[in-house]
Amino acid sequence: MFQDMTKHITDSMEPFKDLVNIQTKMLEDLTRQQMECTKACIEATMLQTKELQNCKTPADLMALQQTYAKGLEETLRSANEHNLQAVNDAREAIEKLTKGAMESITGKK
């Protein structure tokens, strides 16, 4: 009887373990992406600072600033797309998990 109760509790906790795993994976993906984004922004800033020394005219400076801004925009846009994908993947996995748990409780499919 005790073994049956332990098995039942363990089985009933499985969806919660899966939920934690889904959230952990999402947070790891988001953290990795934010670190890559931060690194790319720092590298772009360092490169832009080095290139400032080569600017001889205001037009050179303007072109450098435009290139810098476009690069940052692309980096941030890419990070945003990856972040949204990670959140959407987690949402879909949680919906699937919830649906499966509800079906197992109600016995309906």
N, C-alpha and C positions, 0 to 999 in steps of 0.2 A: 504494500500500500504506500509506504513512504517513497519507494522508488518510482511508483506511478505518479505520485504528486510532484516529485522532483522533476521527472521528465516533462510533465505538463507545464510546470513553471518555466523550465528551460525552453520548451517549445514556444510558450506564449511570449517570452522575452526576445525571441529571434527577430521579429520585426523592428524592435527598438535598437537592437545591435546593428541591423542593416541600415536603419535611419542614421545612426551615429557614423557608420562607415561612409554613407553617402555625403553627409555634411563634412566629414573630415576630408574626403577627397576633394570636394568643392573648395574648401578653405585652402587646401594645399595648392590647388590649381590657381586660385586667386592670388595667393601669396607669391607663388613663383612668377606669375605674370606681372605683378606689381614690382617685384625686384628687377625683372628684366626691363620693364618700362623705366624705372628709376635709373638704372644703369645706362640705358640708351639716352635718356635726357641729360645725364651728367656728361657722358661722352660727347654729345652734340654741343653742349655748352663749352666744354674744354676745347673742342675743335674750332668753334666759332671764336673763342677768345684768342686762339693762336692766329686765326686768319685775319683778325682785326688789325694786326700789325702790317699786313700786306695791303691794306686799303690806302689808296693815295688820293682818291676823290670822294666827294659825297655820293656819287653814283655807285662807286665800288661798295661803299658802306651800305647803301640801300639794297643792292643786289645781295650782299652777304646776309643782311637781316631778313630779306625775303626767303632766301634759301633756308636759313635757320628756322624761321617760322613754319615753313612748309614741312620741313623735316620733323619738327615737334608735333605738328598737326597729324602727320601720318603715324607717328609713334603712338600718340594718344588715341587716335581713331582705331588703330590695330589693337591696342590694349583694351579699349572699350568693347570691341567685337569679341575678343577672347573672354573677357569678363562676363558678358551677356551669355555667351555660349556655355560657360561653366555653370552659371546660375540656371539656365534653361535645362541643361542636362540633369542637374540635381533635381529640379522641379519635376521633370518627367519621371525620373527614377523614384522620387517620393510618391508621385501620383500612382505609379504602377505598384509600388509597395503597399500603399494605402488600399488600393482597390483589391489587391490579393488578400490583404488582412481582413478586409470587410467581407469578402466572399467566403473566406474560411470560417468567419464567425457566423455568418448568416446561412451558409451552405448553398448560396446562389452563385451562378456564374453568368 
